[in-house]
Amino acid sequence: MSAATSVATRPRVGLLLGLGLVLAALNLRTTVTSLPPFALEIRHDLGLSAAAVGLLTSLPVLCMAWLGVVAHRLSGRFGRSATTLAAIVCVTAGNGLRAAGDETALLFAATLLAGVGIAACGVMLPGLVKATFPAHTGIATAASSAAMLLGAVVAGALSVPLSRRLGSWEAALGFWALPALPAVLVWARIARRRQPRESVPREEALAHASPSRAASALPWRARAAWLLCGFFALQSALGYAYLAWLPAAYEDRGWSQATAGGLNGVLHLGQLVTALLLPWLIDRGADGRRRDRRPALVGAVSLTACAALWLWALPDVTPWAAAMLAGLGLGGGFSLTLLLIVDYAGDAAASTGLAAMTFLVGYSIAALAPLAVGALRDSSGGYGVPFAMLTCVAFAQLGMATRLGPRYRDTVGQPASATAKSAAV
């Protein structure tokens, strides 16, 4: 029985796994996006520099870079479902501990713990999509990436109102442990079936994945993997730089905290729209999985480049529209990157390995972006220089988007001869 067939004939299993994917993804950005609206308050209350606040924002990104490889190995030992459960528990605990974040060391430690969970869960998602919904990768990717960005939108928009209602920014940060609890419950139920049996549907068995299938060497020699790494590094650098500093830039221009924080809400709303629609639209039809993703990819990154130029050269001209344009571009680029990871990998195990490598290289570079913007802001006294740098990054990403063609489909994780044959088609 194929995975696609078994999903159709065992809808309850498919529904449970689909729900688990969405709930896990929903909590993968709340830790990050709930923090920037309080950047100035944290600097004042804890006596931190702008660079130190940038480091705090970068901690989950660094985790996604360096701990994704560890999660890839753990999935080989314990299975993807058990690893995902442990990851969601870490996110829940880390967010909850931030309620006591008036102590600098504890705030950093709690953010680090949540970052460990985010890293592990993020690496698991592409492999789970490929294993569970192989005939509907675009739709599954759209659902998970849209849920991820929905969590980002909600956390970014509600954090300031929550701080007023709960009495402190620490309580508002700790609140985001609550939405993670349903994900813990769902993945606990999935993980209870540790050893796949013959009677278990194939998509459920692959969600657990035996050690021989769950873990494989990272594809260091695959050209497609390095292209994805480079593209994703630039994509994530832009996303996290704007996330960390766009509200602060407009607070420096005299905006209120709530109004400036709303820019991140608009940014993430734009990301939500394209993350949901683009993978689904290009995956429609019988030949959806064979289509060239580049037209959509170049179109999305073009929006990002135009927005970056706008925010740098014309920062006072309808910045709300510029933030929406940036969000549309960043959301499309991010979700299509996840889809390309699924496309380029030969199987579910290769998807997990390719995701681990992409996140390792990409997030390692991207984690420097908030630090670089903060350092340039401190040295130049304004945001003109760092936003000019981000504009250059956006146009470099546009050039890379043209190289991510369909010839690399199913080549990562395959024997060298098969890879060469596929790439030549």
JOMO-V484527 format. One record per backbone hydrogen bond with DSSP energy under -0.5 kcal/mol. NH is the residue of the N-H (numbers start at 1). CO is the residue of the C=O. If there is no record, write none. Layout:
nh: <NH/NH>
co: <CO/CO>
This chain:
nh: <6/7/8/9/10/13/14/15/16/17/18/19/20/21/22/23/24/25/26/27/27/28/33/34/35/36/38/39/42/43/44/45/46/47/48/53/54/55/56/57/58/59/62/63/64/65/66/67/71/72/73/74/75/76/77/78/79/80/81/83/84/85/86/87/88/89/90/91/92/93/94/95/96/97/98/98/99/100/101/103/104/107/108/109/110/111/112/113/114/115/116/117/118/119/120/121/122/123/124/125/126/127/128/129/130/131/132/133/136/137/140/141/142/143/144/145/146/147/148/149/150/151/152/153/154/155/156/157/158/159/162/163/164/165/166/167/172/173/174/175/176/177/178/180/181/181/184/185/186/187/188/189/190/191/192/193/194/196/200/204/205/206/207/208/209/213/214/215/220/222/223/226/227/228/229/230/231/232/233/234/235/236/237/238/239/240/241/242/243/244/245/246/249/250/251/252/254/255/260/261/262/263/263/264/264/265/266/267/268/269/270/271/272/273/274/275/276/277/278/280/281/282/283/284/288/290/291/291/293/297/298/299/300/301/302/303/304/305/306/307/308/309/310/311/312/313/314/317/318/321/322/323/324/325/326/327/328/329/330/331/332/333/334/335/336/337/338/339/340/341/342/343/344/345/346/351/352/353/354/355/356/357/358/359/360/361/362/363/364/365/366/367/368/369/370/371/372/373/374/375/376/377/378/379/380/381/387/388/389/390/391/392/393/394/395/396/397/398/399/400/401/402/402/403/404/405/408/409/410/411/412/414/419/420/421/422/423/424/425/425>
co: <2/3/4/5/6/10/10/11/12/13/14/15/16/17/18/19/20/21/22/23/24/25/29/30/32/32/35/36/38/39/40/41/42/43/43/49/50/51/52/53/54/55/58/59/60/61/62/63/67/68/69/70/71/72/73/74/75/208/207/79/80/81/82/83/84/85/86/87/88/89/90/91/92/93/94/95/96/97/98/100/102/103/104/105/106/107/108/109/110/111/112/113/114/115/116/117/118/119/120/121/122/123/124/125/126/127/128/129/133/134/136/137/138/139/140/141/142/143/144/145/146/147/148/149/150/151/152/153/154/155/158/159/160/161/162/163/168/169/170/171/173/174/175/177/177/178/180/181/182/183/184/185/186/187/188/190/192/194/197/201/201/202/203/204/205/210/210/211/218/219/221/222/223/224/225/226/227/228/229/230/231/232/233/234/235/236/237/238/239/240/241/242/245/246/247/248/251/250/256/257/258/259/260/260/261/261/262/263/264/265/266/267/268/269/270/271/272/273/274/276/277/278/279/281/285/287/287/288/291/293/294/295/296/297/298/299/300/301/302/303/304/305/306/307/308/309/310/314/316/318/318/319/320/321/322/323/324/325/326/327/328/329/330/331/332/333/334/335/336/337/338/339/340/341/412/347/348/349/350/351/352/353/354/355/356/357/358/359/360/361/362/363/365/366/366/367/368/369/370/371/372/373/374/375/376/377/383/384/385/386/387/388/389/390/391/392/393/394/395/396/397/398/399/400/401/403/405/406/343/408/344/411/415/416/417/418/419/420/421/422>
